[in-house]
Amino acid sequence: MQVFKKILPIFINRYFLVSVGFIVWMLFFDQRDYFQQKASTEELNKLETATKYYKDEISKTKKELNNLQNDPTSIEKFARERYLLKREGEDVYIFDDTSNKATTEVK
């Protein structure tokens, strides 16, 4: 009972009540409440990750473009891989990887 008599004036203090009211208002009722801030932060992190990914992809593509513009062997390699071009007298065999398709269909 002695502890209750010592703690009660603290809870009745108007500054304490106003502070608690302010904290509750900011956590739950404000336009920019805690939960909205948390969701915004998570979305920002996802967007920053996506931005980093796309910047890396852009740098890879720029390097590939630079190689294609300056190196004849890379142009030949690109043409052979993408467009299945061949030299005279060569035969091109295309193997379709059906093992991956079979495992995905079974699942």
Contacts in CASP RR format, 6 or more apart in sequence:
PFRMAT RR
TARGET T0000
AUTHOR 0000-0000-0000
METHOD contacts of the structure
MODEL  1
MQVFKKILPIFINRYFLVSVGFIVWMLFFDQRDYFQQKASTEELNKLETA
TKYYKDEISKTKKELNNLQNDPTSIEKFARERYLLKREGEDVYIFDDTSN
KATTEVK
10 16 0 8 1.000
11 17 0 8 1.000
26 33 0 8 1.000
26 34 0 8 1.000
27 33 0 8 1.000
27 34 0 8 1.000
28 34 0 8 1.000
67 74 0 8 1.000
68 74 0 8 1.000
68 75 0 8 1.000
68 78 0 8 1.000
79 85 0 8 1.000
80 86 0 8 1.000
84 92 0 8 1.000
84 94 0 8 1.000
86 92 0 8 1.000
END
